[in-house]
Amino acid sequence: MNKVIMMLVLIAFSKTMAQQPIFKDKFDDAIPVLNFGTFHMGFTSDANSVDFDENDRKNQEDVKKVAKMLAEFKPTVIIVETPPSFNEALQKEYAEYLKNPNMTFENPSEIELLAYEVGRLNNAQRIYGIDHKMGYNYNIGNTIQNKVNDKTYEKYFQLIDKEEKKLNYDNLSLLDKLKVDNHPQYLDFLINVNAEILSYVSTKDKFEGADEAAKYYHRNIRMYSNLNQIELNENDRVFILMGASHTAYFNDFMKRSPKYKLVDPFLYLK
């Protein structure tokens, strides 16, 4: 019996040790980042969109409630999903919002509704866009002919269609939608559905799906490079608001980065 107990203790110890860091890979002054994913609250060119009336007063009030939660992170820098070429106009508009939070927007998105308000509640003065547009064929998996792979791609979307119906995302409250958007499993799903599942789509001796998936990775790593061109210091706290598929990639990038330390969004989503 003692040998059995000892063996179980050793197994438990081994599992614990396997999960512990084996060397230091973060700077002492690593910058806290609240990397937050959302659906697009205004117009989007993305293949999938969410039915959300950005001009509805109740919806706007619900967004402000979420902003108040996220503002507890106390960011000093706001990062959003617009190209850096728009930064001058973005910063000008944001400065106007800080002076007049009751200003109206003709077609507000999550940037005007959520990011601006999170920044205002903390008097954060700095805001930057890091998006990088690149062409990408979301639908290549359904158009390629003479595919040599098995039916994994098709079976996956059959499975996901069933699970999405159970999830009933469109009928969730705003807060519950955002909880789904930032759930680790959902973020992994977004990487898979936007890119990695395409590796199951190819013709003989070619890589059509994988090459298309690489474009989405390429876009996200360029967006990450845009972030890394912004001057930040150890006193900064960074709030990033993007479409959740970008959030998913950035979580992966930042887990491995020596410069940033991720903050769990569920510390604030309550």
N, C-alpha and C positions, 0 to 999 in steps of 0.2 A: 504493500500500500504506500509506504514511504517513497518507493521508487517512482510510483505513478504520480504522486503529488509533486515530487521533484521534477519529473519530466514536464508536467503541466506548467510549473513555475518557470522552467527554462524556456518553454515555448512562448509563454506570455511575455517573458523578458525579451526574447529575441524579436517578437513583433513590435514591442515598444521601442527597442533600439533601432529597428529598421525605419521607424517613423521620425526619429530624432535627427536634426541636422548633424552632419559629420564635419562641417567646416563653416566658417562665417562667410556669407556671400552678400551681406547688406552693409552699406556704409553706416557709420554711427549717426550721421546726420541725414539719413534717408528721409525723404519728403513724404508726409502722409497724403494719400490720394483717396478720395471717395469717387470711385469710378462707377457711374450710375447709368443704367440702361433704361430706355423708354421706347414706346411706339412713337411714330411721328404724329404730332397732334394737329398739324396743318397739312397742306398739300405735300405729297411726296411722289417722286418718280419711281420709288421702289416697286418691285413686282407685287408685294403684298401691302395692304394698308388696313387701318383700323377705322371703323365708323365712329368718329368723334367730332362733335360740333365745337370747334374751337371758339366760336363766338357766343355760345350759350353761357348765360350768366352763372348757372349752377356749376357747370363744368369748370369755369374759371375759378369759382370759389373753392371747388374741390382741389384744383391744382395748387391754390394758395395754401391750403391746409397741408398738402404734401411738402410744399416749399418750406413751410415753417418747421416741419419735422427735420428735413434735410439741412436746414440752416443751423441746427444744433452742432453740426460738424465744424462750423465756424471757418469757412474757407476764406483765403485771401486772394485766390486767383480762380477765375471761372474759365473753363474750356468748353467750347461748343462745336457743333458739326457744320461749320461754314468754312470755305476756303480762306487761307491767310490773305489772299488778295482783297478780301472784303473787310479786313481788320479795321481800317480807318473808319469806314462807315459804321461798322459794328460798335466800335468804341464810342463813337459820337452819339449813336442812338442810346446806348446803355447809359452814358453820362446824363442824357436827357431824362431817362427813366429814373435814375437816382434822385434827380431834382423833383420829378413829378411822377410818382408811381401810379397816378390815376390817368396817365396818358393812354390813348387808345391806339390800337394797331388794326389796320384794315384786314390783314390775313395773318393773325398771330400763329406761331408755331410753339413747340416746347421751349424754344430759346426765349421768346418774349414772355411766355406764360410762366415758365418754371425757372429757367436759369437766371434770368434777370432778377426775379424775386428772391431766390436763394442768395444771390450776391448782394442785393439791396439790404436784406435783413442783417447782413454782417458788414455793411459799408465797404464791401470789396471793390477796389477801384480798377482792377485789371481784368480784362476779358479778351480772349483770343479764339480765333477759329483755326482748326487744324485739318479740315476735310481735304481730300484729294480725289477728284473725280477721275474715274477710269471706266471704259466700256467693259461690259460683262454680260454674257448670255446666260441668264438664269435658266432658260428653258432647253438648253442643249441636250439634256437627258431624254427629252421627249421627242426630239427631232432627228437624232442621229440614226442612220440606217445600218443594217448588217452588223449590229452589235454582237461582240463575241463573249461578253460577260454573262454570268448567270442572272437570275431574276432578282438579285438583291435590291437594286434600285427601285424596281416596281413594287416589290414586297414591302420595302421600307415606307413608301408613300401610302400604301394601303393601311399599314399599321398606324402611321401618323394621322391619317384622316380620321380613323376611328378614335384615337386618343384625343385629338383636338375637339371632336364633338363632345366627348366626356368632359373635357376641361371647360367648355362653354365660355371661352375667353371673352367674346364680344359682349356677353351679358354680365360680366363681372364689374364691380365698382372700380373706379379709377385706382384706388389704393391697392385693391387686389390684383388688378392688371399689372401694376408696377412691381408687386411682389412676385408675380409670375415672371415678369421680364428679367428680374435680377436673381432668380433662383438658379443655383449652379447647374442643375440638370437642364434647365431651359436654355441657359447660355451655351452649354455643350451642344444641345440640339441645334441652336442657331448656326454654330460653326459647321455642323454636319450638313444641315439642309442647304446652306449657302455654298458649301465648298466640298467637303470631304466625300460626301455621298457620290459626287461626280466621278470619283476614281473608279466607280463600278460601271462607267460608261465609256466604251472604246471600241474601235474596230481593230482588225488584226494588225498587230505590230505598231499600233498608233496609240496616242494618249489624249484624245480629244477632250474627254471629261476632266482629266487631271490638269491639262493645260489651262482649261477654263477656270478650274478651281484656283489655280496658282495666281490668276489675275486678281481674285478677291483677296487672297493673302497679300499680293503685291500692293493693292490699294491700302490695306490696313497697315502694313509695315511702313508705307510712305506717310500715312497719317501719324503714325507713332514717331517717325523721324521729324515731322513738323512740330510735334510736341517737344521733342528733345532739342529743338532750336530756340525754344523760349527760355529766357534767363529766369531761373528759380533759385532760391536759397533755402537754407535749413529752417528759416522762420516761416516759410510759406506752407499753406495747406491748400491743396488743389481739388476743386470740384469739377469733374468731367461729366458732361451730359451729352450722350449720343444715342443714335439708334442702337438697340441692344445687341445686334450682331457685331457692331464695332466694339462695344463694351466687352463682349466675350473675348475677342482677340486681344484687347488691351489688358484684360485680366491675366491672360497667359504671358504676354510680354512683361508685365510689371511684376509678376511672381518671380521671374528670373532676373529682373533688373536690380543692380546694386543701388540705384539712385532712389527708387520709390518703394514705399511700403503701403500695401492696400489696406483700406479700412472697410470693414464689413457693413454694407448698406443696411442690413437688418438690425443694426444697432440703433437706427433712426426711423426705419419704417415700422411704425407701431399702430 
